[in-house]
Amino acid sequence: MTDQPVPKVGMVLLFSGGVRWFVRNLTALYGLYMKRILLLLIWSGVVGRLPAQTPAAAAPQWMRYPAIAPDGKTIAFVYAGDIYTVPATGGEARLWVGGAGYEFMPVWSHDGKRIAYASDRAGNFDVYVRPLAGGQDIQLTRHVADEFPFDFSAKDTRVLFGSARVALAQSRQFPLDEGHKLFEVPSTGGDTRSLLSTPMADVRVGPGGKLVYEDVKTRENRWRKHQTGVGARDIWVYDAAQQVHQRISSFVGEDRNGVYAPDGKIIYYLSERNGSFNIYQQLVGDTTAVAVTAYRGQPVRFLSIDRNGTLCYGYGGQLYIKRYHKATVRVQVNPIPRPDAQRRQLTHQPVTEMAISPSGREIAFVAAGEVFVTSIRDTRVRQITATAAPEAGIGFSPDGKQLIYGTERQGSWEIMQATAVMTPDSLWVSATSIVEQVLISNDADNNQPQFSPDGREIAYIENRQTLKVYHLRTRQSRTILDRQLINEGELDQYFKWSPSGQQLLVQFPAPGNGNSEVGVVDAAGGGALINLSQSGFDDIRPSWQQHGRGITWLSDREGLHGFGRSGKRQLDVYGLFAGQDTALPAAQRTRLTTDAALLSDALLSNDGQRLYCLAKTMDQYDLWCTDLQQQTTRRLSSFGTEGGSLQWDDAQRFLYTLSDGVITQVDPRNGNKRVIPTSVTISIDLEAQRRSMLDHVWRRVATAFYTTGWHGANWPALHDQYAAFLPGIFNNYDLAELLNEMLGELNVSHTGVTYKKEGSRGAGAVAFSATTDSLYQRWVQRNREEVTKASQGRIGYIHLYRMNDAAYRQVVEEVLGSMDRCDALVVDTRYNRGGNLALELEAFLSGTALRDNANDRSVLSREPVARWTKPTIVLANEANYSDGHCFVYDYRLLHLGTLVGMPVPGSCTWQSAHALIDRSLSFAVPVMGVRGINGRYLENQATEPDIEVRNDQDALEAGRDQQLEAAIRTMLQQLQQPVADKP
């Protein structure tokens, strides 16, 4: 049974707040309007008499990927995930292909009779061709990797496309798992053929079979802007006849999307030379680039050209053409009907959090960002909220008549209270009405509310770092911990009221050490935070037990750890109970578990006799019960899930687990379990939800970005600039692209929005992953064999693709296992994707021989053990990322050896990632930077090699790795030099 949510009071705040904002900003709006008029007058006589250089103010449409036909009469473009055609003179757009999936990236055949495009109608993106005159689509590719069309061959017999599938066997190019290698397929269907293993994008066919393309050096978000240095993309030409790659552009920043002029004497491309992407032209054989357009703010995208030299491109969600020596013209497209389904019905959404009512008869939960209450005894579910913004942090009042939660519906997080007008059964699911009111709302983000045990106060988190308490009668807040909590994630602080209401139990970061500790602080405020755990290890998820007579938490003090704090770790349950002085050292705390395990959560019974743990054995988490008196443990109930959380009802009659989005009731006496009903059909206003997600992403960056100033971006203004495009967004692909364009203004690594479509070619994807891994192993083995042969076995070789526990174990196994007799080591970190291993790896490679454990007959071992004490040389390139950059920065700073290769772009930064209210979309942004010893953040600060060596693409395709050759040569020279005495 499902009831509709009742109307809410206080919704007038949205309107009244909007009026206040309008009045407050009226002057600024007028100034902005006058500036736009002034820009129009200025640009009317410059660079081909450009039109107004800002997106249309009235309901702009998000038209993307324009491609002009060879005869210049028609433009194909993408809108709302469908491909349309429109006369180049403007007018009515005709739906050309759509409805079967998301279709985009149209590419014309050179005779203008066909268009190739990408579609996900079969699962992931494949390449299709359709005749312009009509007819059946031809699916050209069917691979599990996403594949995208670039161009037709000169005679239209083949379609060139990008893919991550297996490339040329002889190439020494690293086997990327992304779609950046070049392939071709007959345009009527047939077998594919590998052309180039060079990472490339936007490939276009030119005269004489030449190809113009942009290189892809890094894993960065495609829509990142303003990047400079070696990580930025450049324009290249590949001469197939000569098998030679030639770099065309020389700008230190971004150059993209090159096309040949019809006579082959000019290459047009997009460049950020003047701060924003604009069109530039460059004579073949010359190095001077001349501006063709001079837009500001929004980037020019999607450059194409017809056989007469007419340029077509996108700017500000609109279509433009520029004929040679003529003014730029905006292509006026008549209104296009909006897609029908702008509401979506959702059922069976995963539960993300729960709260048991004091009566133990109901459970409040959050699913799809909305608050619900379900009856434990039957199947009734009541929807409490129905907003486009997320709600989170639910909790019942002690009498069960109120619910509190955080909501982002007004932009910032505020704390709401819902009150039920009960019927005689005193159940929320049958309440006659439910009324909401705002409790805490200001300019700050306020969330994660918890009622005090007497119901008079609410503890909450302000701006993700400060713990406060709000008094319901006086409506005043007091500060308990002022910015003493680290802002790493979203809604991730952990604190609990004591049953007496006099203290708050918190999980907090140990200053400077990076581990989590458990502490207690006086709820009255003004008191010091007392560290209860004092272990120096990670102590997490503290809970009050036995009506406040005890405290338990999880700790990895005694358990096995992965290397680099990135692998699995075993946990124990520790306790502190009445009669134990909180000032005692950690060694005197009580360890409740006898053996460390992979624990997800744990609870203690009120009598202190039984400990319940969600623990992993083999490949799944189950619920275990330990009799603390008998010291026996048994599996109480099997779940087969990936972790979860535990809660008691107040009477401790039942345990409840939230695991893999499902709430389960468990009888602690016998382990019998029952899934609690949470299935309910809700209606989502997709347009409002998209706006809410953009607001959320924008505000998260505005309030949590790791450094002030947003890298020079005018972030306050960018919200409205990009929100103006929302009326033209009708699917998550386009929303992700819009959000990435906005986030790209930050010029920062580790940021972006990713959309993961439901459904994929599962079995094929697993097989492809195995193939990619085999190709990687082949690449490593070829490098190792070359090093061994060139050095006659004196030098070992290892490659690190990731910085994690598995990578470290592989290094130890190979280096100390099969390479222990080598005189030196090549450590190849090129294309390293990052993780958290730099310090452990540096310690392993920085060993200095100190002493031997020996007798007169033999040497047993050398100290330090498990360390490499001989020379090393490190390879790095533009594709080192995240911790892959941290490591080479440290390696060079510590003078551990010689760094060979290319400069490494600055990306040594921490990110925070979380799912949006539509959980198919995930969002990441750096909230924590890394400063070097000079006090400067390493983000966007490249690390220069000692010996710079660029791998020529021609050499790689022919089977040579020039960087590896340089590393071998340098190390052999160093081995011939006498070793200097160390102090």
Rosetta blueprint (number, residue, H / E / L):
1 M L
2 T E
3 D E
4 Q L
5 P L
6 V L
7 P L
8 K L
9 V L
10 G L
11 M L
12 V H
13 L H
14 L H
15 F H
16 S H
17 G H
18 G H
19 V H
20 R H
21 W H
22 F H
23 V H
24 R H
25 N L
26 L H
27 T H
28 A H
29 L H
30 Y H
31 G H
32 L H
33 Y H
34 M H
35 K H
36 R H
37 I H
38 L H
39 L H
40 L H
41 L H
42 I H
43 W H
44 S L
45 G L
46 V L
47 V L
48 G L
49 R L
50 L L
51 P L
52 A L
53 Q L
54 T L
55 P L
56 A L
57 A L
58 A L
59 A L
60 P L
61 Q L
62 W L
63 M L
64 R E
65 Y E
66 P E
67 A E
68 I E
69 A L
70 P L
71 D L
72 G L
73 K L
74 T E
75 I E
76 A E
77 F E
78 V E
79 Y E
80 A L
81 G L
82 D E
83 I E
84 Y E
85 T E
86 V E
87 P E
88 A L
89 T L
90 G L
91 G E
92 E L
93 A L
94 R E
95 L E
96 W E
97 V E
98 G L
99 G L
100 A L
101 G L
102 Y L
103 E E
104 F E
105 M E
106 P E
107 V E
108 W E
109 S L
110 H L
111 D L
112 G L
113 K L
114 R E
115 I E
116 A E
117 Y E
118 A E
119 S E
120 D L
121 R L
122 A L
123 G L
124 N L
125 F L
126 D E
127 V E
128 Y E
129 V E
130 R E
131 P E
132 L L
133 A L
134 G L
135 G L
136 Q L
137 D L
138 I E
139 Q E
140 L L
141 T L
142 R L
143 H L
144 V L
145 A L
146 D L
147 E L
148 F E
149 P E
150 F E
151 D E
152 F E
153 S L
154 A L
155 K L
156 D L
157 T L
158 R E
159 V E
160 L E
161 F E
162 G E
163 S E
164 A L
165 R L
166 V L
167 A L
168 L L
169 A L
170 Q L
171 S L
172 R L
173 Q L
174 F L
175 P L
176 L L
177 D L
178 E L
179 G L
180 H L
181 K E
182 L E
183 F E
184 E E
185 V E
186 P E
187 S L
188 T L
189 G L
190 G L
191 D L
192 T L
193 R E
194 S E
195 L E
196 L E
197 S L
198 T L
199 P L
200 M E
201 A E
202 D E
203 V E
204 R E
205 V E
206 G L
207 P H
208 G H
209 G H
210 K L
211 L E
212 V E
213 Y E
214 E E
215 D E
216 V L
217 K L
218 T L
219 R L
220 E L
221 N L
222 R L
223 W L
224 R L
225 K L
226 H L
227 Q L
228 T L
229 G L
230 V L
231 G L
232 A L
233 R L
234 D L
235 I E
236 W E
237 V E
238 Y E
239 D E
240 A L
241 A L
242 Q L
243 Q L
244 V E
245 H E
246 Q E
247 R E
248 I L
249 S L
250 S L
251 F L
252 V L
253 G L
254 E L
255 D E
256 R E
257 N E
258 G E
259 V E
260 Y E
261 A L
262 P L
263 D L
264 G L
265 K L
266 I E
267 I E
268 Y E
269 Y E
270 L E
271 S E
272 E L
273 R L
274 N L
275 G L
276 S L
277 F L
278 N E
279 I E
280 Y E
281 Q E
282 Q E
283 L E
284 V L
285 G L
286 D L
287 T L
288 T L
289 A E
290 V E
291 A E
292 V L
293 T L
294 A L
295 Y L
296 R L
297 G L
298 Q L
299 P L
300 V E
301 R E
302 F E
303 L E
304 S E
305 I E
306 D L
307 R L
308 N L
309 G L
310 T L
311 L E
312 C E
313 Y E
314 G E
315 Y E
316 G L
317 G L
318 Q E
319 L E
320 Y E
321 I E
322 K E
323 R L
324 Y L
325 H L
326 K L
327 A L
328 T E
329 V E
330 R E
331 V E
332 Q L
333 V E
334 N L
335 P L
336 I L
337 P L
338 R L
339 P L
340 D L
341 A L
342 Q L
343 R E
344 R E
345 Q E
346 L E
347 T L
348 H L
349 Q L
350 P L
351 V E
352 T E
353 E E
354 M E
355 A E
356 I E
357 S L
358 P L
359 S L
360 G L
361 R L
362 E E
363 I E
364 A E
365 F E
366 V E
367 A E
368 A L
369 G L
370 E E
371 V E
372 F E
373 V E
374 T E
375 S E
376 I L
377 R L
378 D L
379 T L
380 R L
381 V E
382 R E
383 Q E
384 I L
385 T L
386 A L
387 T L
388 A L
389 A L
390 P L
391 E E
392 A E
393 G E
394 I E
395 G E
396 F E
397 S L
398 P L
399 D L
400 G L
401 K L
402 Q E
403 L E
404 I E
405 Y E
406 G E
407 T E
408 E L
409 R L
410 Q L
411 G L
412 S L
413 W L
414 E E
415 I E
416 M E
417 Q E
418 A E
419 T E
420 A E
421 V E
422 M L
423 T L
424 P L
425 D L
426 S L
427 L L
428 W H
429 V H
430 S H
431 A L
432 T L
433 S E
434 I E
435 V E
436 E E
437 Q E
438 V E
439 L E
440 I E
441 S L
442 N L
443 D L
444 A L
445 D L
446 N E
447 N E
448 Q E
449 P E
450 Q E
451 F E
452 S L
453 P L
454 D L
455 G L
456 R L
457 E E
458 I E
459 A E
460 Y E
461 I E
462 E E
463 N L
464 R L
465 Q L
466 T E
467 L E
468 K E
469 V E
470 Y E
471 H E
472 L L
473 R L
474 T L
475 R L
476 Q E
477 S E
478 R E
479 T E
480 I E
481 L E
482 D L
483 R L
484 Q L
485 L L
486 I L
487 N L
488 E L
489 G L
490 E L
491 L L
492 D L
493 Q L
494 Y L
495 F E
496 K E
497 W E
498 S L
499 P L
500 S L
501 G L
502 Q L
503 Q E
504 L E
505 L E
506 V E
507 Q E
508 F E
509 P E
510 A L
511 P L
512 G L
513 N L
514 G L
515 N L
516 S E
517 E E
518 V E
519 G E
520 V E
521 V E
522 D E
523 A L
524 A L
525 G L
526 G L
527 G L
528 A L
529 L L
530 I E
531 N E
532 L L
533 S L
534 Q L
535 S L
536 G L
537 F L
538 D L
539 D E
540 I E
541 R E
542 P E
543 S E
544 W E
545 Q E
546 Q H
547 H H
548 G H
549 R L
550 G E
551 I E
552 T E
553 W E
554 L E
555 S E
556 D L
557 R L
558 E L
559 G L
560 L L
561 H E
562 G L
563 F H
564 G H
565 R H
566 S L
567 G L
568 K L
569 R E
570 Q L
571 L E
572 D E
573 V E
574 Y E
575 G E
576 L E
577 F E
578 A L
579 G L
580 Q L
581 D L
582 T L
583 A L
584 L L
585 P L
586 A H
587 A H
588 Q H
589 R L
590 T E
591 R E
592 L L
593 T L
594 T L
595 D L
596 A L
597 A E
598 L E
599 L E
600 S E
601 D E
602 A E
603 L E
604 L E
605 S L
606 N L
607 D L
608 G L
609 Q L
610 R E
611 L E
612 Y E
613 C E
614 L E
615 A E
616 K E
617 T E
618 M L
619 D L
620 Q E
621 Y E
622 D E
623 L E
624 W E
625 C E
626 T E
627 D E
628 L L
629 Q L
630 Q L
631 Q L
632 T E
633 T E
634 R E
635 R E
636 L E
637 S E
638 S E
639 F E
640 G E
641 T E
642 E L
643 G L
644 G L
645 S E
646 L E
647 Q E
648 W E
649 D L
650 D L
651 A L
652 Q L
653 R L
654 F L
655 L E
656 Y E
657 T E
658 L E
659 S E
660 D L
661 G L
662 V E
663 I E
664 T E
665 Q E
666 V E
667 D L
668 P L
669 R L
670 N L
671 G L
672 N L
673 K E
674 R E
675 V E
676 I L
677 P L
678 T L
679 S L
680 V L
681 T L
682 I E
683 S E
684 I E
685 D E
686 L H
687 E H
688 A H
689 Q H
690 R H
691 R H
692 S H
693 M H
694 L H
695 D H
696 H H
697 V H
698 W H
699 R H
700 R H
701 V H
702 A H
703 T H
704 A H
705 F L
706 Y L
707 T L
708 T L
709 G L
710 W H
711 H H
712 G H
713 A L
714 N L
715 W H
716 P H
717 A H
718 L H
719 H H
720 D H
721 Q H
722 Y H
723 A H
724 A L
725 F L
726 L H
727 P H
728 G H
729 I L
730 F L
731 N L
732 N H
733 Y H
734 D H
735 L H
736 A H
737 E H
738 L H
739 L H
740 N H
741 E H
742 M H
743 L H
744 G H
745 E L
746 L L
747 N L
748 V L
749 S L
750 H L
751 T L
752 G E
753 V E
754 T E
755 Y E
756 K L
757 K L
758 E L
759 G L
760 S L
761 R L
762 G H
763 A H
764 G H
765 A H
766 V H
767 A H
768 F H
769 S H
770 A H
771 T H
772 T H
773 D H
774 S H
775 L H
776 Y H
777 Q H
778 R H
779 W H
780 V H
781 Q H
782 R H
783 N H
784 R H
785 E H
786 E H
787 V H
788 T H
789 K H
790 A H
791 S H
792 Q L
793 G L
794 R L
795 I E
796 G E
797 Y E
798 I E
799 H E
800 L L
801 Y L
802 R L
803 M E
804 N L
805 D H
806 A H
807 A H
808 Y H
809 R H
810 Q H
811 V H
812 V H
813 E H
814 E H
815 V H
816 L H
817 G H
818 S H
819 M L
820 D L
821 R L
822 C L
823 D L
824 A E
825 L E
826 V E
827 V E
828 D E
829 T L
830 R L
831 Y L
832 N L
833 R L
834 G L
835 G E
836 N L
837 L L
838 A H
839 L H
840 E H
841 L H
842 E H
843 A H
844 F H
845 L H
846 S L
847 G L
848 T L
849 A L
850 L L
851 R E
852 D E
853 N E
854 A E
855 N L
856 D L
857 R L
858 S L
859 V E
860 L E
861 S E
862 R E
863 E E
864 P L
865 V L
866 A L
867 R L
868 W L
869 T L
870 K L
871 P L
872 T E
873 I E
874 V E
875 L E
876 A E
877 N L
878 E L
879 A L
880 N L
881 Y L
882 S L
883 D H
884 G H
885 H H
886 C H
887 F H
888 V H
889 Y H
890 D H
891 Y H
892 R H
893 L H
894 L L
895 H L
896 L L
897 G L
898 T E
899 L E
900 V E
901 G E
902 M L
903 P L
904 V E
905 P L
906 G L
907 S L
908 C L
909 T L
910 W E
911 Q E
912 S E
913 A E
914 H E
915 A E
916 L L
917 I L
918 D L
919 R L
920 S L
921 L E
922 S E
923 F E
924 A E
925 V E
926 P E
927 V E
928 M E
929 G L
930 V L
931 R E
932 G L
933 I L
934 N L
935 G L
936 R L
937 Y E
938 L L
939 E L
940 N L
941 Q L
942 A L
943 T E
944 E L
945 P L
946 D L
947 I E
948 E E
949 V L
950 R L
951 N L
952 D L
953 Q H
954 D H
955 A H
956 L H
957 E H
958 A H
959 G L
960 R L
961 D L
962 Q H
963 Q H
964 L H
965 E H
966 A H
967 A H
968 I H
969 R H
970 T H
971 M H
972 L H
973 Q H
974 Q H
975 L H
976 Q H
977 Q L
978 P L
979 V L
980 A L
981 D L
982 K L
983 P L
